[in-house]
């Protein structure tokens, strides 16, 4: 997905009108229209503002091979904060956390299966 497509998708997911988005990042409505149609490339400063507003990395915005920012529904702020921090760990550390999570989920599922049988 191209930069302009990602920006439009993120804006609409956040429920912002182009005018509201423009105001938040300090551009005119016309710039947003051109930005979302691929006719205007944002400066580094504007790109940083967009990334901050949508809570994504500039790398995500610029990487054409990444299609979607994952939108997950986390009920508690501490959990959401931890999930964001996990992405800053190296790959080996992330794999270790995934192994622990998988183990806990399997244990939970096993308990559910065993309690249904009784």
NUZA-105013 format. One record per atom (N, C-alpha, C, O, CB): residue in three letters; x, y, z. Coordinates in steps of 0.05 Angstrom, whole numbers, padded with zeros to 5 digits, always signed. Last residue first. Glycine has a CB too. Layout:
NUZA-105013
ALAXYZ...
This chain:
NUZA-105013
UNK-00340-00636+00659UNK-00350-00644+00686UNK-00376-00631+00693UNK-00386-00636+00715UNK-00330-00638+00707UNK-00324-00616+00611UNK-00330-00644+00612UNK-00341-00653+00639UNK-00351-00676+00641UNK-00304-00659+00607UNK-00312-00564+00621UNK-00336-00569+00606UNK-00344-00599+00608UNK-00368-00605+00606UNK-00333-00561+00576UNK-00263-00568+00646UNK-00286-00560+00662UNK-00312-00564+00647UNK-00333-00567+00660UNK-00283-00531+00671UNK-00230-00581+00602UNK-00233-00600+00624UNK-00257-00593+00642UNK-00271-00611+00652UNK-00207-00600+00642UNK-00233-00536+00570UNK-00242-00561+00559UNK-00248-00581+00582UNK-00268-00595+00582UNK-00221-00573+00540UNK-00211-00498+00605UNK-00238-00494+00595UNK-00249-00521+00585UNK-00272-00528+00590UNK-00240-00473+00572UNK-00159-00518+00610UNK-00176-00516+00634UNK-00205-00513+00625UNK-00223-00525+00638UNK-00168-00492+00651UNK-00142-00511+00557UNK-00143-00538+00568UNK-00161-00538+00593UNK-00177-00556+00596UNK-00115-00548+00576UNK-00142-00456+00553UNK-00159-00471+00535UNK-00163-00500+00547UNK-00185-00510+00547UNK-00148-00473+00507UNK-00101-00443+00589UNK-00128-00433+00593UNK-00148-00450+00577UNK-00170-00457+00588UNK-00130-00403+00585UNK-00057-00468+00564UNK-00066-00476+00591UNK-00094-00467+00597UNK-00110-00483+00607UNK-00046-00465+00612UNK-00055-00438+00517UNK-00060-00466+00516UNK-00070-00477+00543UNK-00089-00493+00544UNK-00035-00482+00507UNK-00042-00388+00539UNK-00068-00391+00525UNK-00075-00421+00522UNK-00099-00428+00525UNK-00066-00378+00497UNK+00009-00398+00560UNK-00013-00390+00578UNK-00040-00394+00565UNK-00059-00402+00578UNK-00010-00360+00586UNK+00037-00410+00513UNK+00035-00429+00534UNK+00011-00423+00553UNK-00004-00441+00560UNK+00061-00430+00550UNK+00033-00361+00485UNK+00021-00386+00474UNK+00017-00407+00495UNK-00004-00420+00496UNK+00039-00397+00451UNK+00063-00328+00520UNK+00034-00323+00516UNK+00020-00348+00505UNK-00001-00355+00514UNK+00031-00299+00496UNK+00114-00352+00515UNK+00100-00351+00541UNK+00070-00347+00537UNK+00054-00360+00550UNK+00112-00328+00558UNK+00122-00344+00460UNK+00122-00371+00471UNK+00108-00372+00498UNK+00092-00390+00503UNK+00151-00381+00474UNK+00122-00288+00458UNK+00101-00302+00444UNK+00099-00331+00454UNK+00077-00342+00456UNK+00106-00302+00414UNK+00170-00278+00486UNK+00144-00269+00497UNK+00121-00284+00484UNK+00102-00291+00498UNK+00140-00238+00493UNK+00206-00299+00450UNK+00204-00310+00478UNK+00177-00303+00490UNK+00164-00319+00503UNK+00228-00300+00495UNK+00199-00266+00406UNK+00192-00294+00404UNK+00189-00307+00431UNK+00171-00324+00435UNK+00214-00309+00388UNK+00219-00218+00428UNK+00191-00220+00420UNK+00182-00249+00418UNK+00160-00256+00426UNK+00186-00205+00394UNK+00273-00232+00433UNK+00257-00226+00457UNK+00227-00228+00451UNK+00212-00237+00468UNK+00264-00198+00467UNK+00286-00238+00379UNK+00288-00261+00397UNK+00272-00257+00423UNK+00259-00275+00433UNK+00318-00266+00404UNK+00278-00186+00358UNK+00262-00209+00349UNK+00263-00233+00368UNK+00242-00246+00372UNK+00271-00218+00321UNK+00279-00136+00410UNK+00290-00149+00387UNK+00273-00175+00381UNK+00257-00183+00398UNK+00320-00156+00391UNK+00225-00089+00426UNK+00245-00110+00433UNK+00256-00123+00407UNK+00244-00121+00386UNK+00232-00131+00451UNK+00185-00057+00410UNK+00212-00045+00410UNK+00234-00065+00417UNK+00257-00059+00414UNK+00213-00021+00430UNK+00139-00085+00416UNK+00148-00081+00389UNK+00176-00069+00388UNK+00189-00069+00367UNK+00129-00065+00373UNK+00131-00079+00471UNK+00140-00105+00461UNK+00151-00102+00432UNK+00171-00115+00425UNK+00117-00126+00461UNK+00108-00029+00476UNK+00136-00032+00483UNK+00147-00059+00472UNK+00171-00060+00466UNK+00139-00032+00513UNK+00055-00039+00460UNK+00071-00021+00444UNK+00101-00025+00450UNK+00117-00024+00432UNK+00063+00009+00450UNK+00040-00073+00502UNK+00040-00083+00475UNK+00057-00065+00457UNK+00072-00075+00439UNK+00012-00085+00464UNK+00042-00037+00545UNK+00061-00060+00544UNK+00063-00071+00516UNK+00085-00077+00506UNK+00052-00082+00564UNK-00001-00003+00533UNK+00027+00008+00535UNK+00047-00014+00532UNK+00068-00011+00519UNK+00031+00023+00561UNK-00043-00039+00537UNK-00037-00026+00511UNK-00009-00015+00511UNK+00006-00018+00491UNK-00058-00003+00506UNK-00041-00051+00592UNK-00036-00072+00572UNK-00029-00060+00545UNK-00011-00070+00531UNK-00062-00090+00569UNK-00052+00000+00614UNK-00027-00013+00619UNK-00020-00035+00599UNK+00002-00039+00591UNK-00027-00025+00647UNK-00105+00010+00593UNK-00082+00026+00584UNK-00056+00012+00590UNK-00038+00012+00573UNK-00083+00053+00596UNK-00149-00042+00573UNK-00135-00028+00594UNK-00110-00014+00583UNK-00096-00024+00566UNK-00127-00047+00617UNK-00170-00066+00527UNK-00188-00054+00547UNK-00174-00037+00568UNK-00186-00019+00580UNK-00204-00075+00560UNK-00156-00061+00461UNK-00145-00067+00487UNK-00160-00051+00507UNK-00163-00027+00505UNK-00114-00060+00488UNK-00165-00081+00399UNK-00182-00070+00420UNK-00171-00079+00447UNK-00175-00102+00456UNK-00212-00078+00417UNK-00122-00063+00347UNK-00131-00082+00366UNK-00146-00067+00388UNK-00140-00044+00395UNK-00108-00098+00378UNK-00101-00056+00285UNK-00119-00043+00303UNK-00131-00063+00322UNK-00147-00080+00314UNK-00142-00028+00287UNK-00041-00051+00252UNK-00059-00069+00267UNK-00075-00053+00286UNK-00065-00037+00302UNK-00043-00091+00281UNK-00038-00021+00192UNK-00031-00017+00220UNK-00051-00034+00235UNK-00075-00031+00231UNK-00031+00014+00229UNK-00023-00054+00132UNK-00042-00047+00152UNK-00029-00042+00179UNK-00010-00056+00187UNK-00063-00069+00155UNK+00018-00064+00093UNK-00008-00055+00086UNK-00025-00044+00108UNK-00041-00025+00103UNK-00023-00077+00073UNK+00083-00057+00074UNK+00066-00060+00098UNK+00039-00048+00092UNK+00037-00024+00086UNK+00079-00046+00123UNK+00111-00044+00030UNK+00104-00073+00033UNK+00086-00077+00057UNK+00075-00099+00060UNK+00129-00089+00035UNK+00124+00009+00031UNK+00102+00001+00012UNK+00094-00028+00016UNK+00073-00036+00006UNK+00111+00006-00016UNK+00139+00047+00083UNK+00144+00020+00073UNK+00120+00011+00057UNK+00099+00005+00067UNK+00149+00000+00097UNK+00123+00095+00106UNK+00140+00096+00081UNK+00144+00068+00069UNK+00152+00067+00045UNK+00166+00108+00088UNK+00094+00082+00151UNK+00082+00099+00131UNK+00097+00096+00104UNK+00085+00096+00083UNK+00081+00128+00140UNK+00132+00052+00180UNK+00107+00040+00172UNK+00095+00056+00149UNK+00086+00044+00129UNK+00087+00038+00195UNK+00170+00092+00190UNK+00177+00069+00174UNK+00152+00055+00163UNK+00151+00047+00140UNK+00194+00049+00190UNK+00143+00125+00225UNK+00148+00135+00198UNK+00156+00112+00179UNK+00149+00113+00156UNK+00170+00157+00198UNK+00095+00087+00262UNK+00122+00096+00257UNK+00123+00108+00229UNK+00107+00101+00211UNK+00142+00073+00260UNK+00035+00112+00293UNK+00049+00093+00277UNK+00078+00103+00272UNK+00083+00127+00278UNK+00034+00087+00250UNK-00003+00148+00314UNK+00011+00129+00331UNK+00022+00106+00315UNK+00019+00082+00323UNK-00008+00119+00353UNK-00025+00189+00286UNK-00038+00162+00283UNK-00024+00140+00299UNK-00031+00117+00297UNK-00037+00155+00254UNK+00007+00231+00303UNK-00022+00233+00305UNK-00035+00206+00304UNK-00053+00200+00320UNK-00033+00251+00283UNK+00059+00213+00289UNK+00051+00217+00317UNK+00021+00218+00321UNK+00011+00205+00340UNK+00063+00244+00327UNK+00055+00211+00233UNK+00061+00187+00249UNK+00053+00189+00278UNK+00042+00171+00290UNK+00092+00180+00247UNK+00045+00266+00224UNK+00025+00245+00216UNK+00030+00220+00232UNK+00011+00208+00242UNK+00027+00240+00185UNK+00093+00289+00242UNK+00067+00296+00254UNK+00045+00276+00248UNK+00029+00269+00265UNK+00058+00324+00244UNK+00129+00265+00207UNK+00131+00260+00236UNK+00105+00267+00249UNK+00096+00252+00267UNK+00154+00276+00248UNK+00112+00288+00159UNK+00111+00258+00162UNK+00112+00251+00192UNK+00098+00233+00201UNK+00134+00245+00146UNK+00125+00340+00168UNK+00097+00333+00165UNK+00094+00303+00169UNK+00074+00294+00182UNK+00085+00342+00138UNK+00182+00335+00168UNK+00168+00346+00191UNK+00138+00338+00191UNK+00127+00330+00212UNK+00170+00377+00192UNK+00192+00316+00117UNK+00199+00299+00140UNK+00184+00309+00164UNK+00174+00292+00180UNK+00229+00300+00145UNK+00135+00333+00075UNK+00163+00337+00085UNK+00167+00318+00109UNK+00149+00306+00119UNK+00167+00367+00094UNK+00095+00292+00032UNK+00099+00308+00056UNK+00129+00311+00062UNK+00145+00294+00056UNK+00085+00296+00080UNK+00079+00301-00035UNK+00095+00285-00016UNK+00101+00302+00008UNK+00111+00324+00005UNK+00121+00274-00029UNK+00022+00300-00074UNK+00038+00316-00056UNK+00053+00298-00037UNK+00040+00281-00024UNK+00021+00337-00040UNK-00009+00265-00100UNK+00001+00287-00116UNK+00019+00306-00099UNK+00029+00326-00110UNK-00022+00303-00128UNK-00038+00225-00075UNK-00010+00219-00084UNK+00002+00241-00100UNK+00023+00237-00113UNK-00010+00194-00100UNK-00084+00236-00052UNK-00086+00227-00079UNK-00058+00221-00091UNK-00056+00214-00115UNK-00101+00247-00097UNK-00071+00256-00003UNK-00086+00231-00004UNK-00090+00220-00032UNK-00098+00197-00035UNK-00112+00234+00010UNK-00046+00304-00018UNK-00031+00284-00003UNK-00045+00257-00006UNK-00032+00237-00012UNK-00029+00291+00026UNK-00089+00333-00039UNK-00066+00326-00057UNK-00050+00303-00044UNK-00040+00286-00058UNK-00049+00350-00063UNK-00119+00339+00008UNK-00131+00326-00016UNK-00108+00317-00034UNK-00109+00294-00044UNK-00149+00347-00031UNK-00082+00366+00040UNK-00091+00339+00048UNK-00103+00325+00024UNK-00097+00301+00020UNK-00111+00341+00071UNK-00077+00414+00012UNK-00054+00397+00015UNK-00062+00369+00022UNK-00050+00350+00012UNK-00035+00409+00036UNK-00130+00434+00020UNK-00120+00427-00007UNK-00096+00409-00006UNK-00093+00391-00023UNK-00114+00452-00022UNK-00129+00446+00074UNK-00147+00424+00065UNK-00138+00415+00037UNK-00138+00391+00031UNK-00176+00434+00064UNK-00061+00457+00096UNK-00087+00466+00086UNK-00103+00441+00077UNK-00092+00420+00072UNK-00083+00486+00063UNK-00031+00434+00159UNK-00032+00437+00129UNK-00059+00448+00121UNK-00078+00449+00137UNK-00027+00410+00115UNK-00025+00418+00213UNK-00016+00444+00203UNK-00014+00447+00173UNK+00004+00462+00163UNK+00010+00450+00215UNK-00047+00374+00234UNK-00019+00372+00226UNK-00008+00397+00213UNK+00014+00398+00204UNK-00016+00349+00207UNK-00098+00390+00248UNK-00082+00376+00269UNK-00053+00375+00261UNK-00035+00375+00278UNK-00092+00348+00273UNK-00119+00411+00201UNK-00115+00428+00223UNK-00095+00416+00244UNK-00078+00429+00255UNK-00141+00435+00237UNK-00123+00364+00170UNK-00106+00386+00161UNK-00099+00404+00185UNK-00076+00412+00188UNK-00120+00402+00139UNK-00162+00336+00199UNK-00135+00325+00196UNK-00115+00347+00189UNK-00094+00349+00200UNK-00135+00303+00175UNK-00206+00369+00190UNK-00196+00365+00217UNK-00168+00354+00217UNK-00151+00363+00233UNK-00215+00344+00232UNK-00210+00365+00134UNK-00205+00391+00146UNK-00195+00388+00175UNK-00177+00403+00183UNK-00231+00407+00146UNK-00222+00310+00127UNK-00197+00321+00116UNK-00190+00348+00129UNK-00167+00353+00136UNK-00199+00325+00086UNK-00246+00282+00189UNK-00250+00295+00163UNK-00224+00306+00153UNK-00206+00311+00169UNK-00273+00317+00164UNK-00232+00222+00224UNK-00226+00251+00219UNK-00234+00259+00191UNK-00229+00245+00171UNK-00196+00256+00223UNK-00233+00170+00241UNK-00258+00185+00240UNK-00254+00215+00235UNK-00271+00231+00243UNK-00274+00181+00264UNK-00192+00136+00240UNK-00193+00153+00263UNK-00218+00170+00263UNK-00224+00184+00283UNK-00168+00170+00265UNK-00201+00114+00190UNK-00203+00097+00213UNK-00206+00113+00239UNK-00220+00105+00258UNK-00179+00078+00215UNK-00187+00159+00159UNK-00215+00150+00160UNK-00220+00131+00184UNK-00242+00132+00196UNK-00223+00136+00133UNK-00132+00162+00169UNK-00150+00185+00175UNK-00178+00176+00178UNK-00192+00183+00196UNK-00147+00206+00153UNK-00114+00112+00150UNK-00111+00119+00178UNK-00129+00142+00186UNK-00141+00142+00208UNK-00082+00127+00184UNK-00127+00118+00095UNK-00139+00096+00111UNK-00137+00103+00141UNK-00157+00099+00155UNK-00124+00070+00105UNK-00095+00161+00081UNK-00124+00164+00078UNK-00137+00142+00096UNK-00157+00148+00110UNK-00133+00161+00049UNK-00044+00138+00090UNK-00052+00162+00105UNK-00083+00166+00104UNK-00095+00172+00124UNK-00039+00187+00093UNK-00044+00096+00054UNK-00043+00091+00083UNK-00053+00115+00099UNK-00067+00112+00118UNK-00014+00084+00091UNK-00045+00123+00006UNK-00067+00105+00012UNK-00068+00100+00043UNK-00089+00099+00055UNK-00064+00079-00003UNK+00004+00150+00007UNK-00021+00166+00006UNK-00045+00149+00013UNK-00064+00159+00025UNK-00025+00178-00022UNK+00041+00106+00008UNK+00039+00125+00029UNK+00012+00140+00029UNK-00001+00142+00050UNK+00062+00145+00027UNK+00012+00044-00017UNK+00027+00068-00019UNK+00022+00087+00004UNK+00002+00085+00018UNK+00021+00082-00046UNK+00017-00023+00000UNK+00000+00000+00000UNK+00018+00025+00000UNK+00037+00026+00015UNK-00019+00000+00025
